[in-house]
Amino acid sequence: MTTTPPQHSGDVRLARISEQPLDPAAVEAAVLGPEHGAVVVFTGAVRNHDHGQAVSALEYSAHPQAESFLVKCCAEVAADAGLPVAAEHRIGALAIGDRAIVVAVAAPHRAEAFATCAELVDRIKAEVPIWKRQLFADGLSEWVNACG
């Protein structure tokens, strides 16, 4: 499932929900261009703890239209910033260390790339219907409405 809207000064180069491992280099490459002196890539990985509990794995599930929500978030942030953006989110079973989300933004200067990347990650987390089930080392689990 890949959506690539028409390109302009602020455009979505990649917006995808995937069951496959994420490749930060591919997400970064999607936004590269000779006019950009800065590229910020955010990678969210599965950690081995949460709020003092040992985490053994995560499972992500998504609404059937989650990718449409992802495209919308990316398009709005790209349009507001006038910058190219790319984002991928993984679903399915993930082990400790696996990448859950990768976001990239390119800009002429670093400050706007950092700010836009942070905004996009926050918007994805708040607006894209992806749910996370944390599996704890003690055998219990917890559902969290969050993207990464």
SVG drawing of the C-alpha trace seen along z (x, -y; Angstrom):
<svg xmlns="http://www.w3.org/2000/svg" viewBox="-11 -27 34 42">
<polyline fill="none" stroke="black" stroke-width="0.4" points="0.0,0.0 1.9,-3.1 0.5,-6.5 2.6,-9.1 0.6,-12.4 1.8,-14.9 5.1,-16.6 5.4,-20.3 7.4,-22.4 5.8,-20.7 5.0,-17.2 4.5,-13.7 7.2,-11.5 6.2,-8.3 3.3,-7.4 3.0,-3.7 1.7,-1.2 3.7,2.0 4.0,5.4 7.6,5.6 10.7,4.3 11.2,0.6 14.3,-0.8 15.4,-4.3 17.7,-4.7 14.8,-4.3 12.6,-6.8 15.5,-9.3 16.2,-8.8 12.6,-9.6 13.0,-13.3 16.6,-14.0 17.2,-16.7 20.0,-19.1 18.0,-22.1 18.1,-20.7 21.0,-21.1 19.3,-19.2 17.5,-15.9 16.1,-14.8 15.2,-11.1 13.3,-9.9 13.3,-6.2 11.1,-4.8 12.2,-1.4 10.6,1.1 12.3,0.7 12.5,3.3 10.7,1.4 7.7,-0.9 6.8,-2.6 9.1,-0.3 7.8,2.9 9.9,5.2 8.5,5.4 9.2,8.6 7.5,7.6 4.9,5.4 2.1,6.0 0.7,3.2 -2.7,3.3 -4.2,0.7 -7.6,-0.4 -8.2,0.6 -8.0,-3.1 -5.0,-4.0 -2.9,-4.6 -5.3,-7.3 -5.0,-9.0 -1.2,-8.8 -1.3,-10.3 -3.6,-13.1 -1.2,-13.9 1.8,-13.9 0.1,-16.1 -1.0,-18.7 2.4,-18.9 4.1,-19.1 1.8,-21.8 2.1,-23.9 5.9,-23.6 6.5,-23.7 8.8,-20.7 9.0,-17.1 8.1,-14.5 8.1,-10.7 6.7,-8.3 6.3,-4.6 4.7,-2.7 5.0,1.0 2.2,3.2 2.2,6.8 4.5,8.5 7.7,6.6 10.6,7.7 12.8,5.5 14.9,3.3 12.6,3.5 11.7,0.2 8.0,-0.8 8.1,-4.1 10.4,-6.1 9.8,-9.7 12.0,-11.9 11.9,-15.6 14.2,-17.6 14.7,-21.3 17.2,-24.0 18.2,-24.4 18.2,-22.1 15.9,-24.1 12.9,-23.7 13.7,-20.1 13.8,-19.2 10.7,-21.2 8.7,-19.7 9.8,-16.2 8.8,-16.5 5.4,-17.9 4.8,-15.1 5.7,-12.4 3.3,-14.0 0.5,-14.3 0.9,-10.6 0.9,-9.5 -2.3,-11.5 -4.3,-11.0 -3.4,-7.8 -5.6,-4.9 -2.8,-2.4 -3.0,-0.5 -0.1,1.0 -0.3,4.1 2.6,4.3 3.6,7.8 5.2,7.8 7.9,10.2 5.5,11.3 3.0,12.6 0.5,9.7 -0.3,7.3 -1.7,3.9 -3.3,2.1 -2.3,-1.4 -3.8,-3.8 -0.5,-5.1 1.6,-4.9 5.1,-4.5"/>
</svg>
